[in-house]
Amino acid sequence: TWSLGPECSRLSVPSLLIQGEDDEYGTLAQLDAIEQAAPIPPQRLVLPNCGHAPQREREGDVLDAIADFAGEFIVSA
């Protein structure tokens, strides 16, 4: 019965959702629910051939995605 829905509805900053397509503990429905609840539409990265630990299984892809995401908010002087 645990849900992040109420917390997601209070997100006030951009967010990046990362999940392995083959996650054995979660489904993409969880990302769908977060997207529906979040007032600011999050970006989404679903990694194929990846399970529950994308930060370990696809470290380079995750770091690249985070860098790209964060780079969108860097203001050049």
N, C-alpha and C positions, 0 to 999 in steps of 0.2 A: 504493500500500500504506500510505500515511500515514493515521493515524487518531487522533482525539482521545479515543477510548474510555478508555484508561488514565488520562488526565488528568481526564476527566469523572467517573470513579468516585471521585476524591479531592475533589470539590467539597464544601466544608463550609459554604457560605453560600448564601442564596437567589440565584437568577439569573434573568435575563430574556433570552429568546432572541428575536431580531428578524431576520426575513428577508422579502425581497420574494417574492411568489408567483411572479413571472416572472423570478426570478434566473437569469441565463444561465450562471452558473458553479457553482451549487449547487442541490441539491434539498431538498425538505422531509424526505427520508429522513435527512439530516444532523441535523435537529432531533429527529427520532424517535430516532436513535441516542443523542444527548445525553440526552434524556429517560429513556431506558432505563438509561443508565449512571450518571446522577447520583443520589446517595443522597437528596438533597433535591429533590423534584419542582420543576423550573423552571416559570416562567410563560412563555407563548409568545405572540408577536404575529406573525402572518403578514399582510403588507400586500398587498391586491389591487392590480393595475395598478402594480406596483413591481418594479424589477429588482434588480441587485446592490448598489446603493448607497442603501438606504432613508434613511440619514442626510442624503442630498442630495435624493433624489427626493420624499421625504415627511417633510421635516424637522419640521414641526409635529406630525405624528402620532407621530414617534419621540420628540420632546422631551416630549410629553404622556404617552406611555407610561412613559418613564423617571421623570418626576416622580410619576406615580401609583404606580409600583413603589416608588420610594424613600420616598414618603409613608407607605407601609404600615409602615415601620420607624421612623418618627419617634415618639418617646415624648413625650407632652405633659407638661409640668411641673405 
